[in-house]
Amino acid sequence: MKAIKAQNFKADLLAKIAPKGFDAHAFSDDLRMIKMPSPGKLTARIMTNDGGWIEIDSPGKAVRTWGPTGRAQVLAAALASKLGCEVEHLTKSAGFGADALKVVRLAEDQIKDLAAWWTARGYSATAAPDGAWVNVGRSRLHDTGNRLAVHGALTDESIAATLVKAKEAWGGGLCLHGSWTQHEQDRLWIAAQRAGLEIQNCNPSRSIQDAWQREQGRTIEQAKTISAVRTEMVDAQDLIDAARGGKAAMLRLPGNLQAFTAIYLDDEQRKHLAAQSVADVIPELARFRELGAAELAEYEKTGRKLVMPQPEKSKRGEENTLSL
């Protein structure tokens, strides 16, 4: 009697999410679990007793299935017929693993922990008897702890979610299991490289490895460019501050710009420089360096060394200015 009541309860839940006129009680013996829609989430999930899954979006007129084929396909076809749509089956592709660990049965608490782990990272996850199922765009990830399987297309979202799992739960690495196309291996390999993760049992093509090398080269060049721009900005600001009499700024300048400021410029020119903006000074830095280098060379021909005085602190802790 208790089992009959439970199945009737599940059938009543199915009736609430099914299209009008759908005979939910005809499928009561197939129902194992139903996750009803929640605020902001219009889709519902159904797990059948043989392990298959159905997702129904009545407003969007969409029905999807994944997992083992069987009763889920029969129920999904009946729902889709009432909605006036086709069933989309998310076929299982090959999977991922932390390593070559054997598959073990997870306790109920472990499965709940897996679902909570994904939820904490912003994903929609459902704890089920066969593991945690995670929504990633139009694909579904089946997480059993040390194994992860993709149901549906290998999308950018499913790759990103897999890398999150590898980075935060598998110690920064993952191993491919099963059969992967060359295109899929290339996508996974370069995504792992960009994330700084190790990927095993993956054979990237020469073309994708060459593409990665070119990408690395561009990254290095961009880093050099950014570093050079930052150096120019720092030197320009220090040059202006030094022209205003700042000892610390003068000491930070390279020798050629120290000579340019302290020797090449006269008082009026330093006053003019002190009134300039960083944007005004940057285009002139190369010329200033050349003039300063020439001035420094002439200065050192006499056997002298250009030595800048160290900044001193006043009683109030303020930096004394430099009189040139």
N, C-alpha and C positions, 0 to 999 in steps of 0.2 A: 504493500500500500504506500509506503514511504517513497519507494522508487517511482511509482506511478505519479504521485503528487509532484515529485521533482521534475519528471519529464513534462507533465502538464504545465508546470510553472515556466519551463524553458520554452515550451510551445507558445505560451501566452506572450513571452518576451519577443519571440520571433514574429508573432502577429503584429506587434507594435511597430516593428521596423520594416516589415514587408509591405508591398503595395496593397492597396485595398482589394479585397476579394481573394487574397492568397490563402490557401488552406494550410495553415501552419501546423496543425495537429497531425497532418498526414506524414510529417517529417519528425515527429516528436522523438521517435526511437533513434534518430541519427544525431541528436544534439548532445554535445558534451559541455560546451561552454558558450556563453553569449556575452559580449562586451557591448553595452549599450552606448549610443552617442552621448557626448558630454558637451557642456557649453563651449562653443567655439569649434567643436569637432563634430561634423554631421555624419561621419561614417560609423558604421557598426561592424563588429567582427563576430564571426561564428566559427567555432571549432566543432567538427563532427567527430563521432566516436572512433572513426578509423584514422584520425590524425590530420585530416584535410582542413584547410582554412578558407573562409569566404569573407570578403569585405563588400558591404553593400552601401552605396551612396544613393539613396532614393531621390533627393533633390537634384543631384547631378546625373541621374540615370546611368549609373556605372556599377558593375559587379565584377569583382576580381577574385581569383582563387590562387592558392599556392599550397605547397606541401604535397603529401601523397595524394594521388588521384583515386577517386572512388566516390563515396556518397556526397562529398562536397561538390563534385561536378554536377551530380544529379540535382541537388538542391539549388545550386547556383543557376543552372539552366532554367529551372522553374521560376526563380525570382527574376531572372533577366527577361524571360518571356512576358511576365506581367509588367515589367518596367518598359519593355520595348527597346531593349539594347542587346548587345552581344557580350558574352562572357570573355573577360581577358584573363588568361592563365599565365601567371608568373612562373616560368619554368626554372628549375634549379640549375644553376651553373656550378662550376667547381668551387671549392671552398678555400679557407685560410686556416692556419693554425699557429699556435705559439711555437710548436715544434712537432715532432713526430709522436706526440703522446697518444696513447690508446684512448678510445672513447669510453667514458665511464658514465654511469647513471647519476644524475644530479638529484640531491635531496630537494624537497619543496622549498626550504628556506634559502638554499643556494640559488634557485631559480628566481625567487623574489628579489634576492640581492642583485642578481644580474639585471633584472628589469629596473630596479631602483638606480643602479649604476648608470644606465643609459638615460633614464629620466633626469638625473642630476646634471647631465650634460646637454639637456635641451631636446632630447629625442622623445618621440612617442613610443613607448615600449609596453608590451603585454607579457605577463608571466603566464606560462601555460605548462601543462604536464611534460611537454617535450622540449622545454627550454624557453628562452625569452625571444620574442619576435619584435623586431624594431622597424618602424617606418622610416625609410630614407627615400623621399620623393616617390617615384612610381615603383621602386624596388622594396624588397623586404629582406632583412638580415635575420638569420636564425642563429642565435648565440647559445652555445652550450658550455661556455666557460673558456676552454682552451681551443675550441673550434668555432668557426664562423662560416656560414654558407649564405650565398647570395641567391635570392629567388627573384627572377626578373632580370632586366638588363643591367650590365655593369656600368652604372652611371657615375658621373662625377661625384654625386652625393654619396653613393654607396662606397666609392673609393675613399672619400674623405672620412666617412664614418669608420671604415676598416682601419685607416691609419690612426685614428683616435684610439681605437681599441689596442692596436699594436704599441703605440707610444705609452699609453697610460696603464695598460693591464698586462702587456706581454714583454715589458722591459726594453722596448724600442726596436723590436724586430718581428718579422712574420715569415711564415713559410707557406708557399702555394701547394695545394693538394689537388689532385685530379687533373683534368685536361683543360688547358687554357689556350686560346688562339694566340698567334703571334701579336696581333693588334692589342689584345687584352694584356698580355705580358708587358708590352711596351708601355702602355698607359699606366699600369701598376708600378713598373720599375721607375719611370721618370717621376711619378708622384712621390714614391718613396725617397728618391734622391733629394727632391726639393724639400721634403720634410725631415731629412737627416736620419732616415730609418734604414735598417738593414733588411733586405728581402732575399730569402733563400728559395732554391728550386725555381728560379726565374731566369729565363734566357733572353735578355733583350737583344733586339736586332742591332746590327752595326750602325744602321742609319739613326736609330734613336740614341745610341751612345754618342755618335758624332754630334747630334743635335744638343745633347746635354753638355758636351764640351764647348760648343759654341755659346750656349746659354751661360755657362760658367765664365767664359771669356768676357761676354757682355757685362756680366755682374761685376767682374773685377774692374773693368774699365769704368763702369758707372761709379763704383766705390772710389776709384782714383779721382774721377771728376768731382764727386761730392767732397772728397777730402781736400782737393785743390781749391775748390770754391770756399770751403770753410777756412783754409789757410789764408786765402786772399782777404777774406772778411776780417779775420783776426789781425793780420798784419796791418790792414788799413785802419782799423780802430786803434791799434797800439800806436801807429804812426801819428794819428791825430792827437791821441792823449800825450804822446811824447812831445809833440810840438806845443802842447799846452803846459809843459813843464813836468809831466808825470815821470818820476824816476823808475818806478816799477815797469811801466809801459816801455820805456827806453831800453831797459835791461832785457825785456822779452824779445825785442826786435833782433833780427840777424845783423851781422856786422855791417853789411852794405847799407842797410836802412838806418842804422845808428849813425854811420858816417854822413849819410845824406842829410839827416836831421840836425846833427850836432855841428858839422863842418861846412857842408855845401850850402845850406840855407843861411841867410842872414836873419836878423830879428824880424824884419818886416815880412819876409817870406814865411817864417815860422808862424807868425801871427795870422797870415792869410791861410796857411795850411790848417791851423787850429780851428778855423771857422768852417772848414769843409765838412761834407757828410761822407760816410763810408762809400755810398754809391758814386760820389764824385771822385774819390781817391782810387778805387779799385782799378779803373781803366788806365791809370797813370803809374801803377805800381812797377810794371816792368821797366819803364823809363827811369823811375826813381831809383830802382835797384842798380841799373847800369851807371847812372850818375854817381850813386853812392860808392859803388865798387871802384870806379875810376878815382874818386876823391880819396878813398881809403888806401888805394895803392900808392898814390902820390904822398899821402901822409906818412905811410910806413917806409917810404924810401929814405926818409930822414933818420930812420932807426927808432922812431917812436911807435908806441902801441896805443891804440885808442881804448881807453879804459873809462867806463862809465861809473860815476859815483853810486854807491849803494843807497837805496832809499832809507830815510830815517823816520822814526815815529815821533810825533809831538807828544806832549804830556797828555793830550786828549786821545791819543791813539791814531791821529790822522797822519796820512802820508805827506811829508814835506815835498814841495815841488822842486824841480830842477831848474836852476838858472843857467842858461847856455850863453 
